């Protein structure tokens, strides 16, 4: 947002809506990846840091769009 302000686009975090994507990984898909690797990858994905917290985005200004992905 600071970069945008440098170009003359004043933005207020309290009036801005942030759109974030969230993927849910399902391990029951048909792929050549071994089951334990799918489970480990899905586990790591679930335990990844929340982007809103990482970037310091106010939780009441976030809209999350989700998708389910079969591995």
N, C-alpha and C positions, 0 to 999 in steps of 0.2 A: 504494500500500500504506500510505503514511503517512495518507492520508485515511481508509482503512478502520480503521486503528488509532485514529484520533480518535473513531470510533463504537464503540469497545470490541471490535474484531475484531483481536486480535493475530495477525499473519501472519509466518512465517519464510521468507525467500526460499530458503533451502537445503532446505526441506521442501515448497515450493509447486511445482505443475506449471503451466506456462504454455502455453496453446494459441494458436498463431498460424496464420493463413491465408496461403496462398501460391497465387497464380494464375500459370499459364503461358499466355501469349497466343499463339495460333496464327493466322497471317496468311492462311490458305488458306480462310477462310470466305466465304460470299456476303453481301456488304454493299455499300452504295453508296459506302463510303469508298475513296478511291484507294489503290492498292497501296503507294506510297511513304509515305503517311501511316500505314498499318497497320504497315509495317516500322519507321518512326521511333517510333511509339508503343510497339511491342513492345520495341525497343531501349532506350528510356528506362525501361520497366518492369523489364527485366532488370538494368539498372544502378542501380536505386534502392537506397537504403541498406537494410541488413538490419535489420528491426525489433528483433531480439534484441540486436544490438550497439547500436542507437540508445538503447534503453531500459535497457541494462545488465543484461539478463537472463542468468543463468548458462546457457551452452549445454547443459549436461547436464540442465537442468530444462525444456526446451522440447519440445513435441510440435507438429509442423507438419501441417496438413491442407491438401491441395492440390486444385486444380481446373484443368482445361484449358478455355480459352475461345477459341472461334473468332471472329475478327473478320471 
